[in-house]
Amino acid sequence: MKTIFFSTSINRVFSKEIRLSDAHHFLCQTEKTKTSKQAREEFIQARVDLVNWGSMQGFGTGSLRKLAFLQSQELFEQHHFHKEVSTSSGIHLEYADNPILHPLATIDRGLRSVDCTTNLSSLEPKDVAALILNMNDCNQYLIQQIHRRLSILERPLTTARGDGESYLYSNFNPKYAQMAITIL
């Protein structure tokens, strides 16, 4: 349900940019039932797999980010997040619900799937690969930006000595936080 909420808000606020292909909406999903140990094991295995793939392809770099970019670029030569649909009025692209695994796993969440709900057909595979790699734990980043920009979610607390103030996130009413996010 949260994905629908954010998706609807994003589509409403950025409809012109999405229509012009100046903005794109990515979904990043992790399996929340993983333990920390499982996530760490996935992280280590993903690194080993990426280095092995680079060696088999003959790339002389040990940079995980560069290898992930090259692997993603190769993947997006064939992979598409949308499918072509033929109708009586012509051919159009439709969201295919076709996620991929992000090539760089995180140590705390392991592997995560990435999907794009907007049309990327105007971009080259290298550009799509760059977008995917720049999406680094996007949910946390979005929430941090919202927290930083909404002063109603913060309140000043006086330090124990009384000589200064510290701005901490207060307990807030989720109803008003959701209203504020919708306005954004």
TAKAQUI-V95830 format. One record per residue. RES is the residue in one small letter. SS is DSSP state (h for helix, s for strand, l for the rest). PSI is psi in radians with two decimals (NA if undefined). OMEGA is omega in radians with two decimals (none if undefined). Layout:
BEGIN
RES|SS|PSI|OMEGA + RES|SS|PSI|OMEGA
END
This chain:
BEGIN
m|l|-0.62|3.12 + k|h|-0.65|3.13 + t|h|-0.73|3.12 + i|h|-0.73|-3.14 + f|h|-0.90|-3.13 + f|h|-0.71|-3.13 + s|h|-0.79|3.13 + t|h|-0.78|3.13 + s|h|-0.79|-3.12 + i|h|-0.79|3.13 + n|h|-0.63|-3.13 + r|h|-0.79|-3.06 + v|h|-0.69|-3.05 + f|l|0.55|-3.06 + s|h|-0.72|-3.13 + k|h|-0.80|-3.12 + e|h|-0.68|3.11 + i|h|-0.74|3.14 + r|h|-0.61|3.14 + l|l|0.05|-3.09 + s|l|0.53|3.05 + d|l|-0.22|3.12 + a|l|2.59|-3.14 + h|l|2.58|-3.11 + h|l|1.98|3.13 + f|s|2.56|3.03 + l|s|2.27|3.13 + c|s|2.03|-3.05 + q|s|2.39|3.07 + t|s|2.72|3.10 + e|l|2.01|-3.03 + k|l|-0.18|-3.10 + t|l|-0.07|-3.13 + k|l|2.50|3.01 + t|l|2.92|3.11 + s|h|-0.65|-3.14 + k|h|-0.79|3.12 + q|h|-0.73|3.14 + a|h|-0.74|3.12 + r|h|-0.71|3.10 + e|h|-0.72|3.09 + e|h|-0.71|3.12 + f|h|-0.85|-3.13 + i|h|-0.77|-3.13 + q|h|-0.68|3.13 + a|h|-0.68|3.08 + r|h|-0.80|3.14 + v|h|-0.78|-3.14 + d|h|-0.71|-3.13 + l|h|-0.76|3.11 + v|h|-0.73|3.10 + n|h|-0.74|3.10 + w|h|-0.78|3.13 + g|h|-0.69|3.11 + s|h|-0.75|-3.14 + m|h|-0.54|3.13 + q|h|-0.19|3.11 + g|l|0.32|3.10 + f|l|2.34|-3.07 + g|l|0.25|-3.10 + t|l|2.59|3.06 + g|l|0.04|-3.14 + s|l|2.06|-3.12 + l|h|-0.69|-3.13 + r|h|-0.74|3.12 + k|h|-0.75|3.11 + l|h|-0.71|3.13 + a|h|-0.68|3.10 + f|h|-0.82|-3.13 + l|h|-0.71|3.12 + q|h|-0.74|3.13 + s|h|-0.71|3.12 + q|h|-0.74|3.10 + e|h|-0.72|3.14 + l|h|-0.74|-3.06 + f|l|0.00|2.95 + e|l|-0.52|-3.08 + q|l|-0.56|-3.02 + h|l|2.42|3.09 + h|l|2.48|3.11 + f|l|-0.19|3.14 + h|s|2.73|3.10 + k|s|2.64|3.09 + e|s|2.30|3.14 + v|s|2.21|3.12 + s|s|2.27|3.06 + t|s|3.09|3.13 + s|l|-0.44|-3.13 + s|l|-0.10|3.11 + g|s|-2.82|-3.13 + i|s|2.37|3.06 + h|s|2.84|3.12 + l|s|2.48|-3.12 + e|s|2.49|3.12 + y|s|2.25|-3.01 + a|l|-0.08|-3.07 + d|l|1.05|-3.02 + n|l|1.25|-3.05 + p|l|2.84|3.04 + i|s|2.87|3.00 + l|s|2.32|3.10 + h|l|2.34|-3.07 + p|l|-0.39|3.13 + l|l|1.90|3.11 + a|l|2.73|3.07 + t|s|2.63|-3.05 + i|l|-0.49|-3.10 + d|l|-0.32|-3.12 + r|l|-0.14|3.12 + g|s|-2.54|3.14 + l|l|2.61|3.11 + r|s|2.64|3.13 + s|s|2.59|-3.11 + v|s|2.38|3.10 + d|s|2.79|3.12 + c|s|2.21|-3.11 + t|l|-0.21|3.14 + t|l|2.85|-3.05 + n|l|2.09|3.12 + l|l|0.22|-3.03 + s|l|-0.35|-3.14 + s|l|-0.10|-3.10 + l|l|2.57|3.05 + e|l|2.74|3.11 + p|h|-0.62|3.13 + k|h|-0.58|3.11 + d|h|-0.69|3.10 + v|h|-0.73|3.11 + a|h|-0.72|3.12 + a|h|-0.71|3.10 + l|h|-0.78|-3.12 + i|h|-0.75|-3.12 + l|h|-0.52|3.13 + n|h|-0.17|3.10 + m|l|1.58|-3.05 + n|l|1.79|-3.13 + d|l|0.99|-2.99 + c|h|-0.59|-3.12 + n|h|-0.78|3.13 + q|h|-0.71|-3.14 + y|h|-0.77|3.14 + l|h|-0.82|-3.13 + i|h|-0.70|3.10 + q|h|-0.74|3.13 + q|h|-0.72|3.12 + i|h|-0.80|3.13 + h|h|-0.71|-3.09 + r|h|-0.51|-3.05 + r|h|-0.25|-3.13 + l|l|1.81|-3.09 + s|h|-0.33|3.13 + i|h|-0.27|3.12 + l|h|0.00|3.12 + e|s|2.71|3.02 + r|s|2.50|3.13 + p|s|2.36|3.05 + l|s|2.39|3.13 + t|s|2.47|3.11 + t|l|2.90|-3.10 + a|l|-0.64|3.13 + r|l|-0.39|-3.12 + g|l|0.15|-3.08 + d|l|-0.02|-3.12 + g|l|3.03|3.12 + e|s|2.58|3.09 + s|s|2.27|-3.14 + y|s|1.99|-3.12 + l|s|2.75|3.08 + y|s|2.22|-3.12 + s|l|2.97|2.99 + n|l|2.14|-3.07 + f|l|2.74|3.11 + n|l|2.03|-3.09 + p|h|-0.50|3.13 + k|h|-0.79|-3.12 + y|h|-0.56|3.07 + a|h|-0.74|3.13 + q|h|-0.71|3.11 + m|h|-0.74|-3.14 + a|h|-0.71|3.13 + i|h|-0.66|3.11 + t|h|-0.68|3.12 + i|h|-0.63|3.13 + l|l|NA|none
END
